[in-house]
């Protein structure tokens, strides 16, 4: 039954993540493919930069729902329907669902495996799994964006902080209630995925051609 539970979590979460909110919202509201404009990234920042606040807010709401629903539905089905718990921790399957939702968002099967960078989805799935860690990670993101004006810097640093805070938070604040090492490993995979997908941003940061928040796109 555990194999079935894992397969359900992986397939359902990945397919849900593959429903890219930025692409769908821009298609419906603007009749455009966001992947053909701006940074060509199907994510919230590019939607805001190219099409403005309305589509960006709609994308945010859809991504919030997608991330939270992916975690909540998988936990309900796996724990209630299948009656399965991994590592005696009801939160672990949420981390697996969060990772798979992110993989679907970043490499969507419905859109040629070309999607967003997973920052917002990581935040929303983490919100459903561990709100305390989510708040700490978001604090890192907003502080770094405020100080540097680079969304990419905030995203990269928050991705690195994500597994770090997961380990600290669960090991000390929730000692005995979480499978700390397995959860930290999965959180680390999510963080590495986000950093990996920000390779072009890192290159532009080093070259001094990265866009600051609210700034028009530079030529690379």
N, C-alpha and C positions, 0 to 999 in steps of 0.2 A: 504493500500500500504506500510505503514511503516513496518508491520509485514513481508511482502514479502521481503522487502529490507533487514531486519535483517536476515531473513532465508537465503537469497542468500549470504550475507556477511559471515555468520557463516559457511555454508556448503562449499562454494567455497574456502574460506580462509583455512579452516581446511584441505580440500582435497589437496590443493596446498602445504600446509605445510607438509602433510604426505609424499610427494615425497622427501624423505631424500637424500640430495645431497651426503653426505659422503658415504652412503651405495651404491648408484647408481654408483658414480665415482669409488669406490674401486672394485665394481663388474666388471665394464667395463674395467678399466685399469689394475687391478691386479688379477681379477678372485677370489677375496677373500671377506669374510664378515668381515668388520671392527669390528663388535660386538664380534668377536672371538679373538681379539688381543689387546694388551696393556691394557688400562683401561676398554676395552669392551664398551666404550662410542662411539656412532655414531656421533661424532662431529669433528670440524676442528683440534683442538689440538691433539686429538688421531690419526687422519689421518696423521698429520705432524710427530708425534713421531714415528709411526709405518712404514709408507710408504714413507716419505720424502716430499720434496718441490713440486714436480710435481703434485701428487694427491691432496696435500693440496691447491695448487693454483687453481686447477680445482674445488675443493669443495667450495673454497671461492667465485669464480666467479658465480657458480650455486646458492649458497646461497644469494649472492648479488641480483641476478636476481629474485629469488623466493620471497625474502622479499619485494623488491620494487614493483614487479608486483602485489603481493597480495594487497598491499595498493592502488596502482594507479588504477588497474582494478575495485576494489570495489567502489572507489570514483567516477569513471566515470559512472559505471552502476547505482549506487544508486542515484547520483545527476542528471545525464543527462537522463538516460533511465527511471528511476522510478520517477524522479523529487522530491526526498525526502531529507530533511535536518533535522538533529536532534539537538535540543538545539540551533537552528540558527547558528550552527557552522559546516562548511563543513569539518572540520578536525576530528570530533568525530568518524565518521564511519571508518576513517583510523586507529584510535586507536583500535576499535573493530576488524577490519581486522587483525591488527598487533597481537592482543592477540590470535586470532584463528589460524593464521599462526604459532605462537609459540606453541600453543597446539598441532597442527598437527605435527610439527617438533619433539616435545618432546614425544608425544604419537601417533605415526603414525598408522593409521588404516591398512595400507598396510604392516606393518612390525611388527605385533603382539604388537602394542602399546609400543614398546621399541625403543626410538630414542635418539636424542642429548639433550643438556641441555639448548638450546635456546639463548645463549649469542650472537652469531653472527646474528641470525635471528632478535633478539630484536634490534640490532644496525642497521641492514639494513631497517627494517620496520620504525624505528624512523627516519632514514635518509630521507625517503620519506614523513614522516609526519611533522617533525619539525627539520630541519638541525641544528639549534642553540643548542637545547637541546642535540641532538646527539653528537655534537662536545664536549660539556661539559662532557657528560657521558663517551665518549671515552678518554678524557683527564684524567679522574679519573682512568680508566682502565689501560692506558699505564703508568701513573705515579706510580701506585701501583705495577704493574708488574716489572717496572724498579727498584723500591726500594726494593721489597721483593723477586723478581724472581719467585713468585708463580702466575701462570695464574689464579688459582682459587680465590686467594685473590683479584686480580684486577676485576674478573668477579662478585664476591659477592658485592664488594664495589660499582661497577658501577651499579649493579642492584638496590642497595639501593638508590644510587644517582639519578637514572632515574626518579622516581616520584617526588623526591625533586626538581630537576632542572625543571621538567615539571611545577610544581606549581609556582616556582619563575619566570621562563622565561615567562610563559603565563600570569601570574598575573601582572607583572611589565613591561615587554617589549612589550607585545601584549595585554594590558588591553583593554577589550571591543571587542576583535576579536576572542577570544577562549572561549569555555565552560570550564573554568578552573577546577572546581570541578569534573565534569564527566570525563574529560580527565585524571586528576590526579588519580582518582580512578582506571580507566582502566590501566594506567601506573603502578600503585601500584600493581595491579594483576599480571602484567607481571614480575615486580621485585620480588614479592613473589614467583612466579613460578620458577624463576631462582635460588633464594636462596634455595627453597625447594629441587630442584634437585641437589644442591651441598652439600646435607647432608653428603654423604660419604667423600667428600673433606674436609669438616669442621672437621669430625672425624679424618681424617688423619693429618690435620694441628695440632689438639690438641695432637695427638700421636707422632708427629714429623716424620711421614712417607710419607707426601705428596711430590710429585715430583716437583722439581724446573724446570723452563723453560730450555729446552735443556739437561736435566738430564735423564739418563736411569731410567726406572721404578724401584721403590723400592718394596720390599715385605711388604705388609700391616701387 
